[in-house]
Amino acid sequence: TEIYTLSLHDALPISAMAADALAHCLALLGQELTGDRAQVLCDELLAATAAGGEGEESISEMRRTIDLVGALGCGLLAACAAGLTMGVVSLDEVDLRVKARCGSDDEKAYATRLLPLIEHQPHHQLLVTLLLLNALANEALPLFIDELVPGLYAILISVTVVLFVGEIMPAAVFTGPSKLKIAASLTGVVWFMLWAMTPVAWPIGALLDRLIPHDSHAISRREVTALVEVTREMAKSEVASGHADENPDGLSEVEERLVRGALTLSSKLVVDVMVPYDDVFSLPVTAKLDTSTMALIARRGFSRIPIAQSERKGSFSVYLLTKELVTVAPTDSSKACNITQYATHFPAWIGPTHSLFELLEEFKSGRCHMAFEIGRAHV
């Protein structure tokens, strides 16, 4: 019995408690059996115990490997889901459409790959999918770490991994200057996530679409005007800081005024831009196209000149096109022709509340090139 107990402690890689229990068993066998029978039974018991210890050690090593791989996988999944939540869900559909049309070749490719994700219906399914995967990964991470390290260390490690690896780092990467490139490169992963989580995420997303409808609308004229103003302010800042060469397509001041004027054309009224009667250059209906009159017309430089029928304010009825006087030779008043021979064009008569856009359409028809306001003699 003493010989078998000693060989047990020396040969088997088992715990002390198990070795003591086995030694006690061998002692009992030694009391009941004698000769070769006891030795055979002890040898078989030792071989079985050794084989069991090696199997348990192999299973334990495999379990540690599975726990380690699971912890790493949960950390990566949490980081990917959190980053995609900020990097894909936050993308603006209008901005992507703009980049798909006028961006660089790379930006066009990125926008083309991301637009189907942003337009996917139900609209909230993408958000629900990413949030569910992030929550599952964060909840499963402590379970794997707890098998690798003691409980307190498992809590500290899991909190640190979730905070830095699962939240802070993805936020910094997916909202950085390369966010469009990174998000576009992971579209395949996102589509797989959507497909895998469809049984759970689709009903929730459809319900959220009904409770919180997605409000997608075109940019208003006022918003475009504000965007032009902000773009011009940024261009001024770049010029002041010496970085104007980095953005050669920035708006100039003249371009800003042109765009703003075009955008406000339908909202501005005639009353906002009309010229008061006292500031209008006109000629009386009795004027002759003599040398002094022609010199006055050339000096004032107007292309269209209203003709007053009397001295009463607002007595305009026709106007003169200056270009039609090219063939008229200046002469003295006795031989000069009357101005009514050339003042044959009738203006458009409009009210003060007409929009400039309506007036532009009238001018585009070619019927007239000047408009007079109806109703007030001083205009």
BARORO-195349 format. One record per atom (N, C-alpha, C): x, z, y. Coordinates in steps of 0.1 Angstrom, whole numbers, padded with zeros to 4 digits, always signed. Atoms other than C-alpha are relative to their C-alpha. Layout:
<atoms>
XZY ...
</atoms>
This chain:
<atoms>
+0008+0000-0012 +0000+0000+0000 +0009+0000+0012 -0009+0000-0011 +0028+0008+0024 +0007-0013+0002 -0007+0013-0001 +0045-0025+0017 -0009-0010+0006 +0010+0009-0005 +0013-0045+0024 -0003+0003+0015 +0003-0004-0014 +0006-0026+0056 +0011-0004+0009 -0012+0004-0008 +0041-0032+0069 +0000-0015+0002 -0001+0015-0001 +0040-0069+0061 -0012-0005+0009 +0011+0005-0008 +0006-0072+0078 +0003+0001+0015 -0004-0002-0015 +0019-0058+0112 +0010-0010+0004 -0011+0008-0004 +0049-0080+0110 -0003-0015+0000 +0002+0014+0002 +0034-0113+0099 -0012-0006+0008 +0012+0005-0006 +0000-0116+0116 -0001+0001+0015 +0002-0001-0014 -0006-0124+0153 -0014+0005+0003 +0014-0006-0002 -0037-0101+0155 +0002+0013+0008 +0000-0012-0008 -0046-0071+0176 +0003+0012-0009 -0004-0013+0007 -0035-0035+0166 -0012+0006-0007 +0012-0006+0006 -0071-0024+0160 -0003-0008-0013 +0003+0008+0013 -0076-0053+0135 +0010+0003-0010 -0010-0002+0010 -0043-0046+0118 -0002+0014-0006 +0003-0013+0006 -0052-0009+0113 -0012+0000-0009 +0012+0001+0009 -0086-0018+0099 +0004-0007-0013 -0004+0007+0012 -0070-0042+0075 +0009+0008-0009 -0009-0009+0007 -0043-0017+0065 -0008+0011-0008 +0009-0009+0007 -0071+0008+0056 -0006-0006-0012 +0006+0007+0011 -0088-0018+0035 +0010-0002-0011 -0011+0002+0010 -0055-0025+0017 +0002+0013-0008 -0002-0013+0006 -0051+0012+0010 -0010+0003-0010 +0011-0002+0009 -0085+0014-0006 +0002-0009-0012 -0002+0009+0012 -0077-0016-0028 +0011+0005-0009 -0011-0005+0007 -0044+0000-0038 -0005+0011-0009 +0005-0012+0008 -0064+0031-0051 -0008-0005-0011 +0010+0004+0010 -0089+0011-0071 +0007-0010-0010 -0006+0010+0009 -0067-0017-0085 +0014+0002-0002 -0014-0002+0003 -0034-0018-0101 +0006-0013-0005 -0007+0012+0006 -0008-0044-0111 -0002-0012+0009 +0000+0012-0007 -0010-0080-0102 -0013-0003+0007 +0013+0003-0006 -0047-0080-0094 +0000+0004+0015 +0000-0005-0014 -0042-0059-0062 +0009-0008+0009 -0009+0008-0009 -0013-0080-0050 -0006-0014+0003 +0007+0013-0002 -0033-0113-0055 -0011+0002+0011 +0011-0002-0010 -0063-0099-0035 +0006+0002+0014 -0006-0002-0014 -0040-0087-0007 +0006-0013+0005 -0006+0012-0005 -0022-0120-0005 -0011-0010+0005 +0011+0009-0004 -0056-0139-0003 -0006+0005+0013 +0005-0006-0013 -0068-0114+0024 +0009-0003+0012 -0010+0003-0011 -0036-0119+0044 -0001-0015+0005 +0001+0014-0003 -0039-0157+0042 -0012-0003+0008 +0012+0003-0007 -0075-0157+0053 +0000+0006+0014 -0001-0006-0013 -0068-0133+0082 +0008-0008+0009 -0009+0009-0008 -0039-0155+0094 -0007-0012+0004 +0007+0012-0003 -0060-0186+0092 -0011+0002+0011 +0011-0004-0010 -0089-0169+0112 +0006+0002+0013 -0006-0003-0013 -0065-0157+0139 +0005-0013+0007 -0004+0013-0006 -0051-0193+0144 -0012-0007+0005 +0012+0007-0004 -0086-0207+0146 -0006+0006+0013 +0005-0006-0012 -0097-0182+0172 +0009-0003+0012 -0009+0003-0011 -0066-0188+0193 -0002-0015+0004 +0003+0014-0004 -0073-0226+0192 -0013-0002+0007 +0013+0000-0007 -0109-0221+0202 +0001+0006+0014 -0001-0006-0013 -0099-0198+0230 +0008-0009+0010 -0007+0010-0009 -0074-0224+0244 -0009-0011+0004 +0009+0011-0004 -0100-0251+0243 -0010+0005+0010 +0010-0006-0010 -0125-0228+0261 +0007+0001+0014 -0006-0001-0013 -0100-0222+0289 +0002-0013+0006 -0002+0014-0005 -0093-0259+0292 -0014-0005+0006 +0014+0004-0005 -0131-0266+0295 -0004+0007+0013 +0003-0008-0013 -0135-0238+0321 +0008-0005+0012 -0009+0005-0011 -0106-0252+0341 -0005-0013+0005 +0005+0013-0003 -0119-0287+0340 -0014+0001+0007 +0013-0002-0006 -0154-0275+0348 +0001+0005+0015 -0002-0005-0013 -0142-0255+0378 +0005-0011+0010 -0004+0011-0009 -0123-0285+0392 -0010-0010+0003 +0011+0010-0002 -0152-0308+0386 -0011+0005+0010 +0010-0005-0009 -0176-0285+0404 +0005+0000+0014 -0006+0000-0014 -0152-0282+0434 +0000-0014+0006 +0000+0013-0005 -0149-0319+0437 -0014-0005+0002 +0014+0004-0002 -0186-0325+0433 -0006+0006+0012 +0005-0007-0012 -0194-0299+0459 +0006-0007+0013 -0006+0006-0012 -0169-0315+0483 -0006-0014+0003 +0005+0013-0002 -0182-0350+0477 -0014+0000+0005 +0014+0000-0005 -0218-0341+0481 -0002+0005+0014 +0000-0005-0013 -0212-0321+0512 +0005-0010+0010 -0005+0010-0009 -0191-0348+0528 -0009-0012+0001 +0010+0012-0001 -0216-0376+0519 -0012+0004+0008 +0012-0004-0008 -0244-0355+0534 +0002-0002+0015 -0003+0002-0015 -0227-0356+0568 +0005-0014+0003 -0005+0013-0003 -0210-0390+0564 -0009-0011-0002 +0010+0011+0002 -0239-0411+0551 -0013+0003+0006 +0013-0003-0005 -0271-0393+0560 +0000-0001+0015 +0000+0000-0015 -0260-0390+0596 +0002-0013+0006 -0002+0013-0005 -0253-0427+0600 -0013-0005+0007 +0011+0005-0007 -0275-0444+0625 -0003-0015-0004 +0003+0013+0005 -0293-0475+0613 +0002-0011+0011 -0002+0010-0011 -0292-0493+0647 +0015-0002+0002 -0014+0002-0002 -0255-0486+0650 +0006-0009-0011 -0005+0008+0012 -0249-0501+0615 -0004-0015+0002 +0004+0014-0002 -0269-0532+0624 +0008-0007+0011 -0008+0006-0011 -0249-0537+0656 +0014-0003-0006 -0013+0003+0005 -0216-0534+0637 +0000-0011-0010 +0002+0011+0010 -0229-0558+0610 +0000-0013+0007 +0001+0013-0007 -0233-0584+0637 +0012-0003+0009 -0011+0003-0010 -0205-0579+0662 +0012+0008-0002 -0012-0008+0003 -0180-0556+0646 +0011-0008-0006 -0011+0007+0007 -0147-0565+0630 -0004-0004-0014 +0004+0004+0013 -0146-0581+0596 -0001+0012-0009 +0001-0012+0009 -0140-0547+0579 -0013+0008+0004 +0012-0008-0004 -0168-0530+0600 -0012-0008-0005 +0012+0008+0005 -0192-0559+0590 -0002+0003-0015 +0001-0003+0015 -0183-0553+0553 -0005+0014-0003 +0004-0014+0002 -0187-0515+0556 -0015+0001+0003 +0014-0001-0004 -0220-0518+0574 -0010-0007-0009 +0008+0007+0009 -0234-0543+0550 -0002+0008-0013 +0001-0008+0012 -0227-0520+0521 -0008+0013+0002 +0006-0013-0003 -0241-0489+0538 -0015-0002+0004 +0013+0002-0005 -0273-0504+0552 -0011+0002-0011 +0010-0003+0011 -0292-0505+0518 -0002+0015-0003 +0002-0015+0002 -0285-0468+0514 -0008+0006+0011 +0007-0006-0011 -0298-0459+0548 -0015-0004+0000 +0014+0005+0001 -0329-0481+0543 -0007+0004-0012 +0006-0003+0013 -0336-0467+0508 -0013+0008+0002 +0012-0007+0000 -0371-0455+0502 -0003+0007-0013 +0003-0009-0011 -0382-0427+0500 +0012+0003+0008 -0011-0002-0009 -0361-0420+0530 +0007+0013-0002 -0006-0013+0002 -0355-0384+0522 +0007+0002-0014 -0006-0002+0013 -0344-0390+0486 +0015+0001+0000 -0014-0001-0001 -0308-0395+0495 +0004+0014+0005 -0003-0014-0004 -0307-0362+0514 -0003+0010-0011 +0003-0010+0011 -0324-0343+0486 +0010-0001-0011 -0009+0002+0011 -0301-0358+0460 +0014+0007+0003 -0013-0006-0003 -0269-0348+0478 -0001+0015+0002 +0001-0015-0002 -0282-0313+0487 -0002+0007-0014 +0002-0006+0013 -0293-0307+0451 +0014+0001-0008 -0013+0001+0007 -0259-0318+0437 +0010+0010+0006 -0008-0010-0007 -0241-0296+0463 -0003+0014-0005 +0005-0013+0004 -0262-0266+0454 +0004+0003-0015 -0003-0002+0014 -0257-0271+0416 +0015+0002-0002 -0015-0001+0001 -0219-0275+0420 +0004+0014+0005 -0004-0013-0006 -0216-0244+0442 -0005+0012-0009 +0005-0010+0009 -0237-0223+0418 +0007+0001-0013 -0007+0000+0013 -0219-0234+0387 +0015+0003+0001 -0014-0003-0002 -0184-0229+0401 +0004+0014-0004 -0004-0014+0004 -0183-0191+0397 -0001+0003-0015 +0002-0002+0014 -0195-0193+0361 +0013-0005-0007 -0012+0004+0007 -0164-0213+0351 +0012+0008+0004 -0011-0008-0005 -0140-0193+0373 +0000+0013-0007 +0001-0013+0006 -0153-0161+0358 +0006+0001-0014 -0006+0000+0013 -0140-0171+0324 +0015-0001+0000 -0015+0002-0001 -0105-0178+0337 +0007+0013+0006 -0006-0012-0007 -0099-0147+0359 -0010+0011+0000 +0009-0011-0001 -0113-0112+0363 -0011-0002+0010 +0011+0002-0009 -0146-0108+0381 +0002+0000+0015 -0002+0000-0014 -0134-0098+0415 +0008-0012+0005 -0008+0012-0003 -0108-0126+0416 -0009-0012-0001 +0009+0011+0001 -0135-0150+0405 -0009-0002+0012 +0008+0000-0012 -0157-0141+0434 +0008-0005+0012 -0009+0004-0011 -0128-0144+0459 +0004-0015-0001 -0005+0014+0001 -0116-0178+0445 -0012-0009+0002 +0011+0009-0001 -0151-0193+0443 -0005-0001+0015 +0004+0001-0014 -0160-0183+0479 +0010-0008+0008 -0010+0008-0007 -0127-0197+0491 -0001-0015-0002 +0001+0014+0004 -0131-0230+0472 -0012-0006+0007 +0012+0005-0006 -0167-0234+0484 +0001-0002+0015 -0001+0001-0015 -0158-0227+0521 +0009-0011+0004 -0010+0009-0005 -0126-0247+0525 -0001-0013-0007 +0001+0012+0008 -0128-0273+0497 -0013-0007+0000 +0013+0005+0001 -0165-0277+0496 -0007-0002+0013 +0007+0001-0013 -0174-0275+0533 +0009-0005+0011 -0009+0003-0012 -0146-0275+0559 +0007-0013-0001 -0008+0012+0002 -0124-0302+0545 -0009-0013-0001 +0008+0012-0001 -0152-0327+0537 -0006-0003+0014 +0006+0003-0014 -0167-0322+0572 +0011-0006+0008 -0011+0006-0008 -0133-0330+0587 +0003-0014-0004 -0004+0013+0004 -0127-0360+0566 -0011-0010+0002 +0011+0009+0000 -0162-0376+0565 -0005-0002+0014 +0004+0002-0014 -0167-0372+0603 +0012-0005+0008 -0012+0005-0007 -0132-0385+0612 -0001-0014+0004 +0000+0014-0005 -0122-0419+0626 -0002-0010-0012 +0001+0009+0011 -0123-0434+0591 -0013+0003-0008 +0012-0004+0007 -0158-0421+0582 -0008-0012-0006 +0007+0012+0005 -0173-0456+0579 +0007-0006-0012 -0007+0006+0012 -0146-0468+0555 -0001+0009-0012 +0001-0010+0011 -0148-0436+0534 -0014-0001-0006 +0014+0000+0004 -0186-0437+0532 -0003-0013-0008 +0003+0013+0006 -0186-0474+0523 +0007-0001-0014 -0007+0001+0013 -0160-0469+0495 -0007+0009-0011 +0007-0009+0009 -0183-0442+0479 -0014-0004-0002 +0014+0004+0002 -0215-0462+0479 -0004-0001-0015 +0003+0000+0014 -0212-0468+0442 -0003+0013-0006 +0003-0014+0005 -0210-0431+0435 -0013+0005+0005 +0013-0005-0006 -0240-0424+0458 -0011-0007-0008 +0011+0006+0007 -0261-0450+0440 -0001+0006-0014 +0001-0007+0013 -0252-0434+0406 -0007+0014+0002 +0007-0013-0002 -0262-0400+0420 -0015-0001+0002 +0014+0002-0002 -0295-0414+0432 -0007-0003-0013 +0006+0004+0013 -0302-0429+0398 -0001+0012-0009 +0000-0012+0009 -0292-0397+0379 -0009+0011+0004 +0009-0010-0005 -0312-0374+0401 -0014-0004+0003 +0014+0005-0003 -0343-0396+0404 -0011+0008-0005 +0012-0008+0005 -0366-0375+0382 -0003+0012+0009 +0002-0012-0008 -0361-0345+0405 -0001-0004+0015 -0001+0003-0015 -0352-0360+0439 -0011-0009+0005 +0010+0010-0005 -0377-0389+0441 -0013+0007+0004 +0013-0006-0005 -0409-0367+0441 +0002+0009+0012 -0002-0009-0012 -0394-0342+0466 +0002-0009+0012 -0002+0009-0011 -0382-0371+0488 -0013-0007+0005 +0012+0006-0004 -0416-0388+0487 -0009+0010+0007 +0008-0010-0007 -0433-0355+0496 +0005+0003+0014 -0005-0002-0014 -0410-0350+0525 -0003-0011+0009 +0004+0012-0008 -0417-0385+0537 -0014+0001+0005 +0014-0001-0005 -0454-0377+0539 -0001+0012+0010 +0001-0011-0009 -0449-0343+0555 +0008-0002+0013 -0009+0002-0011 -0420-0353+0578 +0003-0015+0001 -0003+0015+0000 -0423-0391+0584 +0012-0003+0008 -0012+0005-0006 -0391-0409+0593 -0004-0008+0012 +0004+0007-0012 -0395-0420+0629 +0011-0010+0004 -0010+0010-0003 -0376-0453+0632 -0006-0010+0010 +0005+0008-0010 -0381-0472+0664 +0011-0008+0007 -0009+0008-0007 -0364-0498+0685 +0005+0007+0013 -0005-0006-0013 -0342-0488+0715 -0008-0005+0011 +0007+0004-0012 -0362-0488+0747 +0009-0006+0010 -0008+0007-0011 -0352-0507+0778 +0007+0011+0008 -0007-0011-0008 -0344-0474+0796 +0012+0005-0008 -0011-0005+0008 -0322-0463+0767 +0012-0010+0000 -0011+0010-0001 -0303-0496+0768 +0007+0000+0014 -0005-0001-0014 -0299-0493+0806 +0010+0012+0001 -0009-0012+0000 -0285-0457+0801 +0013-0003-0008 -0012+0003+0008 -0262-0470+0774 +0010-0009+0007 -0009+0009-0008 -0248-0497+0797 +0007+0009+0011 -0006-0009-0010 -0242-0470+0824 +0011+0008-0006 -0009-0009+0006 -0225-0447+0800 +0013-0008-0004 -0012+0009+0004 -0203-0476+0787 +0009-0003+0012 -0008+0003-0012 -0193-0485+0822 +0008+0013+0005 -0007-0013-0003 -0184-0448+0829 +0012+0002-0009 -0012-0002+0009 -0162-0447+0798 +0011-0011+0003 -0010+0010-0003 -0145-0480+0808 +0007+0004+0013 -0007-0005-0011 -0137-0464+0842 +0010+0010-0004 -0009-0011+0004 -0122-0434+0825 +0012-0006-0007 -0011+0007+0007 -0101-0457+0803 +0010-0006+0010 -0009+0006-0011 -0088-0475+0834 +0008+0011+0007 -0007-0011-0007 -0080-0442+0851 +0011+0006-0008 -0010-0006+0009 -0062-0429+0821 +0011-0009-0005 -0010+0010+0004 -0042-0461+0816 -0002-0005-0014 +0003+0005+0014 -0059-0470+0782 -0009-0012+0000 +0009+0011-0001 -0078-0500+0794 +0004-0012-0010 -0005+0011+0009 -0057-0524+0772 -0006+0002-0014 +0005-0003+0013 -0071-0506+0741 -0014-0005-0002 +0013+0005+0001 -0106-0519+0749 -0002-0012+0010 +0001+0012-0010 -0104-0554+0765 -0014-0005+0002 +0014+0004-0001 -0142-0559+0759 -0008+0009+0008 +0008-0009-0008 -0152-0531+0783 -0008-0007+0011 +0008+0006-0010 -0179-0538+0808 +0006+0002+0014 -0004-0001-0014 -0169-0546+0844 -0011+0004+0008 +0010-0005-0009 -0188-0534+0874 -0010-0011+0002 +0009+0011-0002 -0203-0569+0880 -0009-0002-0012 +0008+0002+0012 -0214-0572+0844 -0010+0011-0002 +0009-0012+0001 -0230-0537+0845 -0012-0003+0009 +0012+0002-0009 -0251-0547+0876 -0008-0012-0005 +0008+0011+0006 -0261-0580+0859 -0009+0005-0011 +0007-0004+0011 -0272-0563+0828 -0011+0010+0004 +0010-0009-0005 -0290-0535+0846 -0011-0008+0007 +0010+0007-0007 -0308-0560+0868 -0009-0008-0009 +0008+0007+0009 -0319-0581+0839 -0010+0009-0008 +0008-0010+0008 -0332-0550+0820 -0011+0006+0009 +0011-0006-0008 -0352-0537+0850 -0008-0011+0007 +0008+0010-0007 -0367-0571+0859 -0015+0001-0002 +0014-0001+0002 -0400-0564+0843 -0006+0013+0005 +0005-0013-0006 -0403-0529+0857 +0000+0000+0015 +0000+0001-0015 -0394-0538+0893 -0011-0008+0005 +0011+0008-0006 -0422-0550+0916 +0005-0008+0012 -0004+0008-0011 -0422-0575+0943 +0002+0009+0013 -0002-0009-0012 -0426-0547+0969 +0013+0007+0000 -0013-0007+0000 -0392-0533+0958 +0011-0009+0005 -0010+0009-0003 -0373-0565+0967 -0004-0010+0012 +0004+0010-0010 -0393-0584+0993 +0007+0002+0013 -0007-0001-0013 -0378-0592+1027 -0011+0002+0011 +0010-0002-0011 -0397-0579+1058 +0000-0012+0009 +0001+0012-0008 -0410-0605+1082 +0010-0001+0011 -0009+0000-0011 -0387-0595+1110 +0014-0004-0004 -0014+0004+0005 -0356-0602+1088 +0000-0014-0006 +0001+0014+0006 -0368-0637+1077 +0004-0010+0011 -0003+0011-0009 -0352-0667+1093 -0010-0011-0003 +0010+0011+0001 -0379-0693+1100 +0001-0009+0012 +0001+0010-0011 -0386-0723+1121 -0014-0003+0003 +0014+0003-0004 -0418-0731+1141 -0003-0014-0005 +0005+0013+0005 -0439-0760+1129 +0003-0011+0011 -0002+0010-0011 -0432-0778+1163 +0015-0003+0001 -0014+0003-0002 -0394-0778+1158 +0004-0014-0005 -0005+0013+0003 -0375-0811+1157 +0014+0001-0006 -0013+0000+0007 -0345-0819+1135 +0011-0006+0009 -0010+0006-0009 -0322-0825+1164 +0013+0007-0002 -0014-0005+0002 -0285-0815+1168 +0000+0015+0000 +0000-0015-0001 -0292-0779+1178 -0007+0006-0012 +0007-0005+0011 -0317-0773+1151 +0008-0001-0013 -0008+0002+0012 -0295-0788+1124 +0013+0009+0000 -0012-0009-0001 -0265-0767+1137 -0005+0014-0004 +0005-0013+0003 -0287-0736+1135 -0002+0002-0015 +0002+0000+0015 -0297-0744+1099 +0013+0002-0007 -0013-0001+0007 -0261-0749+1089 +0006+0013+0002 -0006-0013-0003 -0250-0717+1106 -0006+0011-0008 +0007-0011+0008 -0276-0695+1089 +0002-0001-0015 -0004+0002+0014 -0268-0710+1055 -0011+0003-0010 +0010-0003+0010 -0302-0705+1038 -0004-0013-0007 +0004+0012+0007 -0313-0729+1011 -0015-0003+0001 +0015+0002-0002 -0351-0724+1018 -0004+0006+0013 +0004-0006-0014 -0366-0719+1053 -0015-0001+0001 +0014+0000-0003 -0402-0709+1059 -0003-0006+0013 +0005+0006-0012 -0422-0728+1085 -0012+0007+0005 +0011-0008-0006 -0444-0707+1109 -0009-0010+0007 +0010+0009-0006 -0476-0724+1119 -0004+0005+0014 +0002-0006-0014 -0479-0701+1150 +0009+0011+0002 -0009-0011-0003 -0463-0672+1166 -0006+0013-0006 +0006-0012+0007 -0486-0648+1147 +0008+0003-0013 -0008-0004+0012 -0468-0628+1120 -0008-0004-0012 +0006+0003+0013 -0474-0640+1085 -0007-0013+0000 +0007+0013-0001 -0485-0675+1095 +0007-0011-0008 -0008+0009+0008 -0462-0691+1069 -0010-0007-0009 +0008+0008+0010 -0478-0719+1048 +0008-0009-0008 -0009+0009+0007 -0450-0742+1038 +0015+0004+0002 -0014-0003-0002 -0412-0741+1035 +0008-0013-0001 -0009+0012+0000 -0383-0765+1039 +0012+0003-0010 -0012-0001+0008 -0356-0772+1013 +0012-0006+0008 -0011+0005-0009 -0323-0775+1032 +0007-0012-0006 -0008+0011+0007 -0307-0798+1006 -0007-0014+0003 +0007+0013-0003 -0333-0825+1015 +0004-0005+0014 -0004+0004-0013 -0318-0827+1050 +0014-0007+0000 -0013+0006+0001 -0286-0842+1037 +0001-0014+0007 +0001+0014-0005 -0297-0877+1047 -0004-0001+0015 +0005-0001-0014 -0309-0866+1082 +0012+0000+0009 -0011+0001-0010 -0284-0876+1110 -0004+0008+0012 +0003-0007-0012 -0284-0851+1139 +0000-0009+0012 +0001+0008-0012 -0295-0866+1172 -0007+0008+0010 +0006-0008-0011 -0310-0856+1205 -0015+0001-0003 +0013-0004+0003 -0345-0842+1206 -0010-0012+0002 +0009+0011-0002 -0361-0874+1219 -0001-0010-0012 +0000+0009+0011 -0352-0894+1188 -0001+0008-0013 +0001-0008+0012 -0353-0865+1163 -0014+0000-0006 +0013+0000+0007 -0380-0865+1137 -0005+0015-0001 +0006-0013+0000 -0404-0836+1134 +0003+0007-0014 -0003-0007+0012 -0397-0809+1109 -0010-0001-0011 +0011+0001+0010 -0431-0813+1092 +0002-0012-0010 -0003+0011+0010 -0418-0846+1076 +0007+0005-0012 -0008-0005+0012 -0396-0825+1053 -0005+0013-0005 +0005-0013+0004 -0414-0792+1052 -0013-0002-0008 +0012+0003+0008 -0438-0802+1024 -0001+0008-0013 +0000-0008+0012 -0432-0775+0998 -0009+0012+0002 +0009-0011-0001 -0459-0749+0991 +0005+0012-0008 -0005-0012+0007 -0449-0713+0981 -0010+0005-0010 +0009-0008+0009 -0463-0690+0955 -0006+0012+0008 +0007-0012-0007 -0488-0664+0968 -0002+0011-0010 +0001-0011+0010 -0485-0631+0951 -0003+0013+0007 +0003-0013-0006 -0495-0595+0956 +0013+0009-0002 -0012-0009+0000 -0470-0566+0961 +0002+0007-0014 -0001-0007+0013 -0477-0552+0926 +0004-0009-0011 -0005+0009+0011 -0466-0583+0907 +0014+0004-0004 -0013-0003+0005 -0435-0578+0886 +0009-0011+0002 -0010+0011-0002 -0403-0597+0892 +0001-0009-0012 +0000+0009+0012 -0405-0610+0856 -0011-0010+0001 +0011+0009-0002 -0439-0626+0863 +0004-0011+0011 -0004+0009-0011 -0424-0641+0895 +0011-0010-0005 -0010+0008+0005 -0394-0654+0876 -0006-0011-0009 +0007+0010+0008 -0417-0672+0851 -0007-0010+0009 +0006+0010-0010 -0435-0688+0881 +0011-0009+0005 -0011+0008-0005 -0402-0700+0895 +0005-0010-0011 -0005+0008+0011 -0391-0713+0861 -0009-0013-0003 +0009+0011+0002 -0422-0736+0860 +0004-0012+0009 -0004+0011-0009 -0406-0756+0888 -0010-0004+0011 +0010+0004-0010 -0437-0757+0910 +0004+0005+0014 -0003-0006-0013 -0422-0736+0937 +0014+0007-0001 -0013-0006+0000 -0389-0720+0948 +0000+0012+0010 +0001-0011-0009 -0402-0693+0972 -0014+0006-0001 +0013-0007+0001 -0430-0667+0972 -0002+0008+0013 +0005-0008-0011 -0450-0651+1000 -0010+0010-0005 +0009-0011+0004 -0468-0618+0997 -0013-0002+0008 +0013+0001-0006 -0505-0618+1004 -0005+0014+0004 +0007-0012-0004 -0522-0591+1024 +0006+0008+0012 -0006-0007-0011 -0497-0578+1050 +0007-0009+0009 -0006+0009-0009 -0487-0596+1081 +0014+0002+0003 -0014-0003-0003 -0454-0579+1085 +0010-0003-0011 -0009+0004+0012 -0440-0592+1052 +0001-0015-0001 
</atoms>
